[in-house]
Amino acid sequence: MYRLAIAALVCFVASPAIAGDLAPSATRGYENLRTHQYLPADFDDAVFDALWTVWPEPERSEAEKADARTRRKLTFSYYGLTTDGSDSEELRPLGYVVDGKGNWVMNCLACHGGKVAGRAIPGLPNSHTALQTLTEDVRRIKLSQGKALSHLDLGSLKMPLNVTNGTTNAVIFGIALGAYRNSDMSVNLARKLPPLLHHDVDAPPFWNVKKKRSLYADGHAPKTARPLMQFILLPTVSPETLNRWEPEFVDLLSWIESLEPPKYPFPINAELAKRGEAVFNENCSRCHGTYGPNGKYEQQTIALDEIGTDPLRWKALTPKFRQWMKDGWISRNGADPVEVDPAGYVAPPLDGIWASAPYFHNGSVPTLWHLLHPSDRPMVWKRTEDGYDQTRVGLEVETFDQVPATVKAVQHRRRYFDTKLPGKGAAGHTFPNVLDEDQRQSLLEYLKTL
């Protein structure tokens, strides 16, 4: 099924302008991201406008009664799509390039362009995305309209795109696409797909990349443009095209590294935060660095048996896959460092941590309060769309012992984060247990200031 899906990707891929030998430009990188098509189209306007017709109740009836603009807003909400923040009457998506013919082409901001407390922020993880539900519904509409299926429509028949809204199986996308490439990036559909450990991850905030020396949760990949390109490795993209597009991804990395974290927009108790800074520096700075004018962050990987968080992400990327990256084009044939066997997960910088809920690499912990209270982390939780919990600092959520039995539709079940599912555990990072409640409260206040 994987080979059939990938072989079917003989689609048009637009060729964007070439950056050439110009110095990296953050402005140009963002412009390319928002206007150039590095992938085939996922669907068109006619498909998008008909999606509501396959929704379960009560959403379908609500959409049927709505005017066109309200229905479009409901569609964005239903699939966790972020608008670009403009005043456009038609509500333009941040995570897709929409060409002059009404075709929607996914870009990085589908996962890395989210919103917090209702505010859209490029570079913020999209903790709303419902990619599996969107793709399933797109496939149904295309079949009813007699339209050809795209790469996601076909691939998602075998590979889950996400199990829980707000997360993606993105790591496995990279493995599957890379499996059909030789080390020089030539396409080889005869290569065998390795065993895949499907799991959802929470997209990290882009603004912390500037502080890191390598990429991804385990820090295995070099911080260069080429690892960013693994998600466009469709067979229709030739090695020559990759080399031609590489300067544009250099610009994209420049834009990513230009981003600054958003400031906490609500009141902060300055005296309490000051006490929390001392707690942080004594207990947290060893792994996460220090902050302020003289702050310093040194990236380090924390061993899995020490951090204790869900191991499936770590297991999913095998030494064999990392060796393929180390030996081939992505690392410039070994010129750029690749960690073949990392010990665990990177302790990330915490700038803007108030905005990037949920927490952990798999997005299993909805607020900083829950992160600081390991024994009180919910088994199952469901967020509101735009609510923000100022007390617990993070997502506004309902918590449950299990997904309610009354929730029948699979689209609705994906709105519940169930920590009992594979790869979604919320255990680990129990370091806050050494703190008393006053220390935890002051630390929580300090984290708002980062």
C-alpha positions in Angstrom: 0.0 0.0 0.0 2.9 2.4 0.8 4.5 1.8 -2.6 1.2 2.2 -4.4 0.5 5.5 -2.5 3.9 6.9 -3.2 4.1 5.7 -6.8 0.8 7.5 -7.4 2.4 10.8 -6.5 3.1 11.7 -10.1 1.7 15.2 -9.6 2.7 18.6 -10.6 5.1 20.3 -8.2 5.5 24.0 -8.8 9.0 25.4 -9.1 9.5 28.4 -6.9 12.0 31.2 -7.5 15.6 30.3 -6.8 17.4 32.1 -4.0 20.8 31.4 -5.6 23.9 32.6 -3.9 22.3 35.4 -2.0 22.9 35.7 1.8 20.2 34.0 3.9 17.1 36.2 4.3 14.5 35.6 6.9 12.0 37.9 5.0 12.5 35.9 1.9 12.2 32.6 3.8 8.8 33.6 5.2 7.6 34.8 1.8 8.6 31.6 0.1 6.9 29.6 2.8 3.6 31.5 2.3 3.6 31.6 -1.5 5.6 28.7 -3.0 4.3 25.2 -3.6 6.8 22.6 -2.5 4.2 19.8 -2.5 1.3 18.8 -4.7 -2.1 20.2 -3.8 -4.1 18.4 -1.1 -7.6 19.6 -2.3 -9.3 22.6 -4.0 -11.9 25.2 -2.9 -14.8 23.1 -4.2 -13.7 20.2 -1.9 -13.1 22.5 1.0 -16.5 24.2 0.7 -18.3 20.8 0.7 -16.5 19.2 3.7 -19.3 20.1 6.1 -21.7 17.8 4.3 -19.9 14.7 5.7 -19.7 15.8 9.3 -21.5 13.9 12.1 -24.2 15.6 14.1 -24.6 18.1 15.6 -21.9 19.9 13.5 -23.5 19.1 10.1 -26.9 20.7 11.0 -25.1 23.8 12.5 -23.1 24.3 9.3 -26.2 23.7 7.1 -28.0 26.6 8.8 -25.1 29.0 8.7 -24.3 31.6 6.0 -21.2 31.1 3.8 -18.7 33.0 5.9 -19.9 31.4 9.2 -19.8 28.0 7.6 -16.2 28.6 6.5 -15.3 29.7 10.1 -16.9 26.5 11.3 -14.8 24.5 8.8 -11.6 26.1 10.0 -12.5 25.3 13.6 -13.6 21.7 12.9 -10.2 20.8 11.3 -8.0 22.9 13.5 -6.9 25.2 10.7 -5.4 28.6 11.7 -6.3 31.7 9.7 -3.5 34.0 8.6 -4.8 36.8 10.8 -5.7 39.1 7.9 -9.1 40.8 7.5 -9.8 38.8 4.3 -13.5 38.1 3.9 -12.7 34.5 2.8 -10.6 33.6 5.8 -7.2 32.6 4.4 -5.3 29.7 5.9 -1.9 30.1 7.5 -0.8 26.5 6.9 -1.6 26.3 3.2 -0.6 28.1 0.0 -3.8 28.7 -2.0 -2.9 29.3 -5.7 -4.8 31.3 -8.3 -6.8 28.2 -9.2 -8.1 27.6 -5.7 -5.8 24.6 -4.9 -4.6 24.2 -1.3 -1.0 23.1 -0.8 0.3 22.4 2.7 3.3 24.2 4.1 5.2 23.9 7.4 2.7 26.2 9.2 0.0 23.6 9.1 1.8 22.2 12.2 3.9 25.1 13.2 1.4 27.9 12.9 -1.0 27.7 15.8 -2.9 30.0 18.1 -3.0 30.7 21.8 -5.9 32.4 23.6 -7.4 32.9 20.1 -4.2 34.7 18.8 -2.6 33.2 15.7 1.2 33.1 15.8 3.5 31.8 13.0 6.0 29.4 14.6 3.7 28.4 17.5 2.7 24.7 17.5 -0.7 24.1 16.1 -2.3 22.3 19.0 -5.6 22.2 17.1 -4.7 20.4 13.9 -7.1 17.5 12.9 -5.1 16.3 9.9 -6.4 12.7 9.9 -10.1 13.8 10.1 -9.5 16.4 7.4 -7.9 13.9 5.1 -10.6 11.3 5.6 -13.3 13.9 4.8 -11.4 15.2 1.8 -11.1 11.7 0.4 -14.9 11.2 0.7 -15.7 14.5 -1.0 -13.2 13.9 -3.8 -14.7 10.5 -4.5 -18.2 12.0 -4.6 -17.0 14.7 -6.9 -15.1 12.3 -9.2 -11.7 13.9 -8.4 -8.3 12.2 -8.3 -6.9 11.3 -4.8 -3.7 13.0 -3.6 -0.7 11.7 -1.7 -2.2 12.3 1.7 -5.5 10.7 0.6 -3.7 7.5 -0.4 -1.0 7.4 2.3 -3.5 7.9 5.1 -5.3 4.7 4.1 -2.3 2.8 5.7 -0.5 5.4 7.7 -2.3 7.4 10.5 -1.7 11.1 10.2 -2.6 11.6 13.8 -4.6 9.8 16.5 -5.3 12.9 18.6 -6.1 16.3 17.3 -3.3 18.8 18.0 -0.5 16.2 17.3 0.9 14.6 14.2 2.7 11.4 13.1 5.3 13.6 11.4 8.3 11.6 12.5 7.0 8.6 10.6 6.3 10.7 7.5 10.0 11.5 7.3 11.0 7.8 7.7 8.5 6.6 5.1 9.5 9.2 2.5 13.2 8.7 3.2 12.8 4.9 2.9 12.5 5.2 -0.9 15.7 7.3 -1.3 19.2 6.2 -1.8 21.8 8.1 0.2 22.3 10.5 -2.8 18.6 11.2 -2.8 17.9 9.3 -6.0 14.5 7.6 -5.9 14.4 3.8 -5.4 10.9 2.4 -5.0 12.4 -1.1 -4.7 13.9 -0.2 -1.3 12.1 -2.0 1.6 10.0 0.1 4.0 11.3 -0.5 7.5 9.0 -1.4 10.4 7.2 1.7 11.6 6.3 2.6 15.1 3.5 5.1 14.6 3.2 7.8 17.2 2.0 11.3 17.6 4.2 14.2 18.5 3.6 17.8 19.5 5.3 20.3 17.2 8.0 22.3 19.0 7.9 26.1 18.9 10.1 27.5 16.2 11.5 30.4 18.2 13.6 28.1 20.4 15.6 26.7 17.4 18.0 29.7 17.5 19.3 28.5 20.9 19.7 24.8 19.9 22.7 23.3 18.1 20.7 20.4 16.5 17.1 19.6 15.6 14.2 17.5 16.9 13.2 16.0 20.3 16.2 13.7 20.5 18.6 16.2 18.9 19.9 13.7 16.3 19.8 15.9 13.2 22.1 18.8 12.3 20.7 22.3 12.4 20.8 22.9 8.7 18.3 23.4 5.9 18.5 19.8 4.6 16.7 18.0 7.5 13.8 20.4 7.0 13.5 19.1 3.4 12.8 15.5 4.4 9.1 16.2 4.5 9.0 17.1 0.8 10.8 14.0 -0.4 8.0 12.8 -2.7 9.3 10.7 -5.6 8.4 13.5 -8.0 11.0 15.8 -6.4 14.3 14.9 -8.1 17.8 15.3 -6.5 18.3 18.2 -8.9 15.2 19.9 -7.6 16.3 19.4 -4.0 19.6 21.1 -4.7 17.8 23.9 -6.5 15.4 24.4 -3.6 18.0 24.1 -0.9 18.8 27.9 -0.8 15.1 28.6 -0.1 15.2 26.3 2.9 18.3 28.1 4.1 16.2 31.2 4.0 13.4 29.3 5.8 15.8 28.3 8.6 16.9 32.0 8.8 13.3 33.0 9.3 12.8 30.3 12.0 15.9 31.5 13.8 14.7 35.1 13.6 11.6 34.5 15.6 11.1 35.8 19.1 8.8 34.2 21.7 5.5 36.0 22.4 5.2 37.9 25.7 2.8 36.7 28.4 -0.3 39.0 27.8 -1.9 38.6 31.3 -1.0 40.0 34.7 2.1 38.6 36.5 2.8 38.8 40.2 6.3 40.3 40.1 7.2 39.5 43.7 6.1 35.9 43.4 7.9 35.5 40.1 11.1 36.8 41.7 10.9 34.1 44.3 10.2 31.6 41.5 13.3 32.6 39.7 15.4 31.5 42.6 13.6 28.2 42.7 14.1 27.8 38.9 17.8 28.5 39.1 18.3 26.1 41.9 16.3 23.2 40.5 15.7 23.6 36.7 18.5 25.6 35.2 20.9 22.6 35.1 18.9 21.2 32.2 16.9 24.2 30.8 19.4 27.0 31.2 19.0 30.5 32.7 17.1 33.5 31.5 17.2 37.3 31.5 20.0 39.6 30.3 22.8 37.2 31.3 20.9 34.0 30.6 22.7 31.0 29.1 21.4 27.8 27.6 23.6 24.8 26.7 21.8 22.0 24.9 22.0 18.6 26.5 20.3 15.3 26.1 18.8 13.7 29.2 19.0 10.0 29.4 15.7 8.2 29.0 15.9 6.4 32.3 16.4 9.8 34.0 13.7 11.8 32.3 11.2 8.9 32.3 8.9 10.4 29.6 7.2 8.3 27.0 9.9 6.3 25.1 8.0 5.5 21.8 9.3 8.6 20.0 12.8 7.7 21.0 12.3 4.1 19.8 10.7 5.0 16.5 13.9 6.5 15.0 16.2 3.6 14.7 20.0 3.8 14.6 19.7 2.4 11.0 17.6 5.3 9.9 19.9 7.8 11.6 22.9 6.2 10.0 21.2 6.6 6.6 20.9 10.3 7.4 24.5 10.5 8.6 25.9 8.8 5.5 23.9 10.6 2.8 22.8 13.9 1.3 20.9 15.3 4.4 24.1 15.5 6.4 26.3 16.3 3.3 27.7 12.8 3.4 28.7 13.0 7.0 30.1 16.6 7.0 27.2 17.7 9.3 26.9 15.9 12.7 24.2 13.3 13.1 23.7 11.5 16.5 23.1 7.8 15.6 22.2 6.6 19.1 21.1 9.5 21.3 20.6 8.7 25.0 17.2 10.2 25.4 15.5 13.6 24.8 16.8 17.1 24.6 15.9 19.4 27.5 14.6 22.4 25.5 15.0 26.1 26.1 11.8 27.4 27.8 11.4 30.8 26.2 7.7 31.5 25.6 6.7 28.3 27.4 3.5 29.9 28.6 2.3 29.9 25.0 3.4 26.4 23.8 1.0 24.2 25.7 0.5 21.2 25.8 3.9 20.0 27.1 6.3 17.1 26.6 7.4 15.9 23.2 4.0 14.1 22.7 1.8 17.0 24.0 0.4 14.9 26.8 0.4 17.5 29.6 -2.1 20.3 29.1 -0.8 23.0 31.6 2.4 23.9 33.4 0.6 23.3 36.7 0.1 19.7 35.6 3.7 19.5 34.6 4.7 20.6 38.1 2.3 18.2 39.7 3.1 14.8 38.2 0.7 12.8 40.3 -2.2 15.1 39.3 -1.8 14.9 35.5 -5.1 13.9 33.9 -5.6 10.5 32.3 -7.8 12.0 29.6 -8.4 15.6 28.7 -10.2 17.8 26.2 -9.4 21.4 25.4 -11.6 24.3 24.5 -10.8 26.1 21.3 -9.6 29.5 22.4 -9.7 29.3 26.2 -6.5 29.9 28.2 -6.1 28.9 31.8 -4.3 31.8 33.5 -4.3 30.0 36.9 -2.7 26.7 35.7 -0.9 28.4 32.7 -1.8 26.5 29.6 -4.8 25.0 27.8 -8.3 25.4 29.3 -9.4 21.7 29.6 -11.9 19.3 30.9 -10.4 16.2 32.5 -11.8 12.7 32.6 -10.8 9.2 33.8 -11.6 7.9 30.3 -13.1 9.0 27.1 -16.8 9.3 27.8 -18.8 6.3 26.5 -21.3 8.7 24.9 -18.6 9.8 22.4 -19.2 7.6 19.4 -17.9 9.3 16.3 -14.2 8.8 15.7 -13.8 12.4 14.7 -15.1 13.4 18.1 -12.9 10.9 20.0 -9.8 12.5 18.4 -10.6 15.6 20.4 -9.8 13.8 23.6 -6.2 13.3 24.6 -6.0 9.7 26.0 -2.7 9.2 27.8 -3.3 5.4 27.9 -2.8 5.1 24.1 0.7 4.1 22.7 3.1 6.9 22.7 0.9 9.3 24.6 1.9 8.7 28.2 2.2 11.6 30.6 4.5 10.0 33.1 8.1 11.1 33.7 9.8 14.4 34.4 9.1 14.0 38.1 11.7 16.4 39.2 9.1 18.9 40.7 8.3 16.4 43.4 11.2 17.7 45.5 9.4 21.1 45.7 6.8 22.1 48.2 3.6 23.8 47.1 4.8 27.4 47.7 7.9 26.7 45.6 5.8 25.2 42.8 3.4 28.2 42.8 6.3 30.7 42.6 8.0 28.7 39.9 4.7 28.7 37.9 4.6 32.5 38.1 8.2 32.8 37.0 7.7 30.6 34.0 5.2 33.2 32.7 8.0 35.7 32.4 10.2 33.6 30.0 
